[in-house]
């Protein structure tokens, strides 16, 4: 039962990230991060940081599955996907924590533009 609950939670997190990007929220958030208004900038940076940290969780599951599902996948695809997933997980966590911690700093607009298709 715990495995099923974990699988459902990871699937929902993955779908939530895709829905977030599909609604154009990523562009809105980056526009807000570049805002001259301190309140808009700080809120968007905190949202970006938290979003990246939460989006990092399904990376470990998504990439091994995606790489194994390709034509040349198999065991090699699982290991290649695991490496890709670990890389993107680390990138998302580092950028997320940096943006979350630096959100209150006036004049600093955070790290953005590292978007990739998921």
C-alpha positions in Angstrom: 0.0 0.0 0.0 2.9 2.4 0.8 4.4 1.8 -2.6 1.2 2.6 -4.4 0.8 5.8 -2.4 4.4 6.8 -3.2 3.9 6.1 -6.9 0.6 8.2 -6.9 2.3 11.0 -5.1 5.3 11.1 -7.6 2.9 10.9 -10.5 0.9 13.9 -9.2 4.0 15.9 -8.6 5.2 15.2 -12.2 1.8 16.1 -13.6 1.6 19.3 -11.4 5.0 20.4 -12.9 3.8 19.9 -16.4 0.5 21.7 -15.8 2.3 24.6 -14.2 4.5 25.0 -17.3 1.6 24.5 -19.6 -0.4 27.4 -18.0 2.5 29.8 -18.8 3.3 30.3 -15.1 7.0 29.9 -15.8 7.1 33.0 -18.0 5.0 35.0 -15.6 7.2 34.0 -12.7 10.4 35.0 -14.5 8.8 38.3 -15.4 7.9 38.9 -11.8 11.5 38.0 -10.7 12.8 40.8 -12.9 10.3 43.3 -11.6 11.5 46.6 -10.0 8.9 46.2 -7.3 10.6 44.5 -4.2 7.4 42.7 -3.2 6.8 41.2 -6.6 10.5 40.2 -7.0 10.8 38.7 -3.5 7.6 36.7 -3.8 8.4 35.4 -7.3 11.9 34.4 -6.2 10.5 32.5 -3.2 7.9 30.8 -5.4 10.7 29.9 -7.9 12.9 28.5 -5.2 10.1 26.4 -3.6 8.9 25.3 -7.0 12.3 24.1 -8.1 12.9 22.2 -4.8 9.5 20.4 -5.1 10.0 19.7 -8.8 13.4 18.1 -8.1 11.7 15.1 -6.3 10.3 13.3 -9.4 13.5 13.8 -11.4 15.0 10.6 -10.0 12.0 8.6 -11.2 11.1 10.3 -14.4 14.5 10.2 -16.2 15.3 6.5 -15.7 11.8 5.6 -16.9 12.0 7.9 -19.9 15.5 6.7 -20.9 14.5 3.0 -20.5 11.4 3.5 -22.6 13.4 4.6 -25.6 14.3 2.2 -28.4 17.8 1.7 -27.2 16.8 1.8 -23.5 16.9 -1.3 -21.4 19.3 -1.4 -18.4 21.7 1.0 -20.1 18.8 3.5 -20.4 17.9 3.1 -16.7 21.5 3.9 -15.6 21.8 6.8 -18.1 18.5 8.1 -16.9 19.6 7.8 -13.3 22.6 9.9 -14.0 20.5 12.5 -15.9 18.0 12.5 -13.0 20.7 13.0 -10.4 22.2 15.9 -12.3 18.9 17.7 -12.8 17.9 17.0 -9.2 21.1 18.6 -8.0 20.7 21.5 -10.3 17.1 22.1 -9.2 17.9 21.9 -5.5 20.9 24.2 -5.7 19.0 26.8 -7.8 15.9 26.5 -5.7 17.7 26.9 -2.4 19.7 29.9 -3.8 16.6 31.6 -5.0 14.6 30.9 -1.8 17.4 32.1 0.5 18.3 35.2 -1.6 14.6 36.3 -2.2 14.7 39.0 0.5 18.0 40.6 -0.9 17.1 43.9 -2.6 18.3 44.4 -6.1 19.1 40.7 -6.7 16.8 39.0 -9.2 17.8 35.4 -8.7 18.8 32.6 -11.0 16.5 32.0 -14.0 16.8 31.0 -17.6 17.9 27.4 -16.7 14.6 26.0 -18.0 14.6 22.8 -19.9 11.8 20.7 -21.3 10.7 18.1 -18.8 
